[in-house]
Amino acid sequence: HISEEIYKNIPGSKIASRSIHLSAWPQVDSNLINEKAEDDGDAILAIVSEVRRIKSAQRISLKASMKSVQIYADRNYIEPIKGSTEDIASIVHSSMVEVRPLEESSPGKEIQDHPGIRIEICL
C-alpha cells in the first residue's frame, strides 16, 4: 500500500492517477550502462567483503574498530578506490584507508575474483 501512495505522489509525474500495479515495467536504456563503473563498484564491494571475512575468521566483531586498511591495487582500480576510501573506512570501521599501487612484492591477501587487488589490515 505504501508503494502505491509513493507512486501516485511522485513529483512531476504525469501518470500519477494510474496504479503502480497496472503500470508496465520500465524499459532499460542501454546507453546508460557503464561496464567500467560496475566493475569498479564490484571491486569496492569485494574489498569490504574481504575485510569482513578476515574479521569474522579471527572472531572479531564486524563493528570493532581497526587502525588501518592498506589496499594495493593495479592502475585500473587505483582512482575509483581512492575516491571511495571514506566509504570503505566507514563501512569496515577503520581509522585509515590507504591505497597504494600493486607490485609483485606487495603484502596482503589477494581479493577473490579481483587478482589486481590485495588488502592488509591492522587491528
N, C-alpha and C positions, 0 to 999 in steps of 0.2 A: 504494500500500500504506500509506503513512503517513497518508493521509486516512482510510482505513478504521480504523486504530488510534486516531486522534484522535476520530473519530466514535463509536466504541464506548466511549470513556472520557470522554465529556462529563459533567462533574459534574452530578448531579441528573437526568440523562436517564432516562426510563422506557422508551426504546426502544433501549437500548444493545446488546441482543442481535441486533438486525436489522442488516443490511448497508446501508451508505450507497448502494450500487448498486441496492438493491431498494426504497429509500425514495422517496416522492413528493416532488416539488419543493415548497418552502414556498409558502404562499399569501400574497399581498400584502394587507396591511391598509391600505386606502386612507385610513383615519383618521390614519395616521402620516405621510402625505405632506405636506410643508411646502414649497410653491412658493417662498415668500419666502426660506427658508433655502437652497434650491437655487440661487436667483438670486444670493444673497449669496456663496455658495461659488463660483459661476461667475465672479463679478466678481473675487474674490480670486485665483482661478486665472489669470484674464486679465491681472491686474496682474503676477503673477510671470512669465507667458509673455512679456509685452511687455518687461519688464526684460531677460529672457534674450535676446529678439530684438534689442534695442538693443545689448547687449554683443557678441553674435555678429556683428552688422553692422559693428561697429567693430573686429572681430577681437580682442576682449578675452576672456580665459578666463572661463567661467561661474563659476569658483571665485575669481576675482580680487575682492579687497575693494573696496568703494565707500565714499565718505564718507557719502552720503545718498541717499534716495529721497523725493521730495516727491510726495504724492498729493493731487490736487484732485478732490473728489467732491461730487456733489449730495447733498442731505439724505437721500435714500433709502439711500445707501451709507455715509455718514459713520460711524455707530456700528458696523456689522459690520466695516468695515475697521479702525477704531481698535482693536477687540477682537482683531484679527489682526496687529497691527504686529510683534510679536515673531516670529511665524511667518514673515511676509514677510521681515523682516530676516535671519533665519537662512537662509532658502532662497536669497535673492539675494546673501548675503554683504555686507550693508550695515550700517555702524555705527549709522545712524539712519534711521528711517522716520517721516515726519511726515505727518499727514492734515489737510487744510485744506478749507474749503468751496469749491466750484467757483463761479467767477464768470466772466463773459464775458471778462475780461482775464487770466484765469489762464493761466500759461505751460504748456508741456509738450506732450506728444504724446497725442492722444486714443486711448483704448483701442478696438481693433476690437470691434464689436458691443456696446460699452458707452459710448455717447456722453456719459453723465453722469460719466465718469471721465477724468482726464488725469494723466500722470506726467511727472516731470522727474528725471533722475538726475545726481548729481555724483560723478565718479570721483575 
